């Protein structure tokens, strides 16, 4: 049973900033003004600290991402320990780990802290790597293996992974595209793992790091929020939900509960108004305690129950805040919807979406209670993100079948009213980022799935492009610089579509 001791230097974690733009760049209000507006609209109440010890939570996050990097992506354990997963397992706390055991037979990671606390994460069937509560030896649900009914890998992309031999369409300068791929992939310090460009649904540029294949699932973080939003939209198309209906969580159904005013569209716009704490809050103070935003990853509790029992801080639809309570509740909607349809919840993403798009390189993780952590615990291949991006470019229609409701993509790309009122024109619906502030070198109609550590998939409707970049967390800053340079070149390489 292999074991190695972590010897990691202290380092600051860097979360790549999400830069966005809009049809005409809109001004962003100063941070103080955003805070003041939120304070003026607050409802009575106080934040309830999350249970448990912060270091134990950090280490549970480290165990999960190390487990996934080794047993899902296939990275070397020492490489993974040094370079990935800093969001829920910050690098500066990894030196507190006394011993790390990577158990190949059990597909398990066991981390022992200096005080003797042990945090364990193990791969369970198709439900990814799951951190276990302290002292627990297994999860509280029955894991399963979901086998998708996919087209052969030899089929042409997007159904399969083969590429056509016909010439690239007119309007594309292939030499400049090749230059853009080199620039966006970046130098070694960018640590890019996968980069893909599609033009009108066809791959025109692509590159991978050694050992990474076209279907290798890669750590994608909050890009998963957009995937969760897509699954909720699938349930809308299937007749289970509508955007404007009150969210039907059983925890909110007692007479007089003010949360009954929260609509599904408020949740999908990060505007529910629920009271939690997140590092992205403009007034966040780390000294006040471990944030719920991270606890929903690392708490090894029932994440849906925690999110659904948070009180309100603002009336729904009035204040926009980037908080994991909303995408966790969207994941809860997926569970309730699949169960209403009497479908296997753990198989639902595959049956409803992955099989249709050819997404064979996608793995969603759960909490110990079997709830998908759709706010950002997933590994998805770069090509699979390109497939999903093209679904949005095609207005939710795939192979002639409408998968997302008519008008949903327009809703998802539109700046959320509460965020606009806050003076932050950067967030839409369905957990998509909108190009509200004109920061990236892309046309102003671009929108994105974004994740911590520099993970992104940008859709550029005016040019028929999807641009996907996934890499190791440590390389996020260099990766962002490289990506932006590649984008500048790509905009010269591809003419707008008619």
Secondary structure, DSSP 8 states (H G I E B T S, - for coil): --EE------------------SS------HHHHHHHHHHH--S------SS-HHHHHHHHHHHHHHHIIIII---HHHHHHHS-TTTS-GGGGGGEEEEEEETTTTEEEEEETTS-EEEEEE-GGG-EEE--TT--S-SS-----------TTSBTTTSSB---S---TTB-HHHHHHHHHHHH--GGG-EEEEEEEETTEEEEEEE-TT--TT--EE-TTHHHHHHHHHHHHHHHTTS--TTSB---GGG-STT-GGGG-BHHHHHTT---B----TTSTT--GGG---HHHHHHHS-S-HHHHHHT--BSS-TTS-----HHHHHHHHHHHHHHHHHTT--HHHHHIIIIIHHHT--SEEE-B-TTS-B-TTT-EEE-HHHHHHHHHHHHTTTEETTEE-S-TTHHHHHHS--HHHHHTT-TTB-STT-EE--S--SSS-TT-EEEEETTTEEEEEEGGGTEEEEEEE-GGGHHHHHHHHHHHHHHHHHHB----
